[in-house]
Amino acid sequence: MIVAGQVIGGRYRLQHQIARGGMAEVWEAVDDVLGRSVAVKLLLPELATDPAFIERFRREAIAAARLAHANVVATYDTGVDGDLAYIVMELVEARTLRDVLVERGPLPAHEATTLAAQVAGALHYAHEAGIVHRDVKPANILLGPDGRVKVADFGIAKAALPDAALADYDLTGTGMVVGTAKYLSPEQFEGNPVDRRSDVYALGVVLYEMLCGRPPFTGGSDMAIGIQHVDKKPLSPRQVRAGIPRPLEAVVMRAMAKKPDDRYPTADALQSALLSVDLRADDAQPMIVREDTPPRGTPRQTFAQSQRSWLVPTVLIVVIALTLGVVGLIFSRSGPGQRLLGDDPDGGGGGGGGDGVAAVVVGSVTSFDPDGDGEEHEDEVANLVDGNPATIWRTSNYNGANFAGLKPGVGFILVLDAPVALDSIELVGTSQDFDVEVAVAGAPQTTRAAWGEAVATKKGVGSDATLDLDGTSGAAVLVWITNPSSTAVSVGDVRVVAAS
């Protein structure tokens, strides 16, 4: 048993435990020889009888001692004292990024980018020294009170040493998955060769979590998470949390590319991208289409083009009207003229739509199948917001009603361009006889329970349905389908309306 006051290696007097992990304890200690405080990492006694763990622990010290960088925790000494193997490290007065994320949730884009850039610099330095960290995660990233980042625990790093004898001690070689599942690259799960691009992937996942407040993949087991890293496309950061700058999202998604060749080739390249990314909020304000809401069936890009197409004629009309004087005044005060100039006193959008409703711009839509394989005809979800009820999204075909008893429900998530108070949601062109409920949150959730109580429900949905959202505010809307009487459910189109 390891206790306070115990002296390790004849000079390191243990003070109190700082942390405990799966293979070691970390203690604050005093070096009686040099009279300074240090951190001592002690291999758990129950593992000290395993030669493989002892060798892995020893190699941690060999690898880490080679690194001397402002953003890397320094290693001072290593040894074995009786049945205790230990490593002596720099004592850093800092909090882990994991603790910060638990306390604060998602970080502002500029802060997350600055932290990630420092980690990238430390990783690049290690890579140039022939070391791949292989376990980059928030718990191994320390944040000092001065804002400096230090990367800790190269304990499972692969030291790419040329010495053939040392190479024989590669305890994390092909076929052995070592690390934390939420942050491991696809190649690590597949047992394929690992290089510096694996660390680039892991840092991309960490940056994703800093921006979104959660990692891209979660599951009930390491294997379930690993399968998603290998095969499943993650939601983009902007689908999870509105307001993340698009250029930064692009950096994250490239760093997290499934294939190593599609990622940044080095941590240095990733750092350069982070330091040069445009962090201006490109859509921080709510984007609500009001009187100029495009006709249903008109894609957003096409509508934007149509706006530009009538802009020039409108300007010419105004010029002509000003030139003609009285003619222009009469035209500008007429009903048609006021509608053309966007100033209809009746508040209508033209074409008889005088109810003044505001259709909310949907930034993205994804399927939602938390009790199945994670998605439900993801290739068809864009049909829900294309404005054409004839193009549909559908569930899979099940061998019986009510999803054949395999799951409580499936659905889809609408991510808005910004949080907004919501009046209602309309479902058009649906199949018949199923129940639906709608939940609203600040960001997409990974389980039905996490969305909370439904704000609206409807039983026995027919060809169309409108559900009152009663002014509930949020940036993500879940449409949750339950109890279908048929083997599949389909929806043609969906429209979210803002509260007036």
Summary of the structure (lengths in Angstrom):
residues: 500
radius of gyration: 28.9
end to end distance: 66.5
largest distance: 102.0
contacts: 1553
relative contact order: 0.08
helix: 34%
strand: 25%
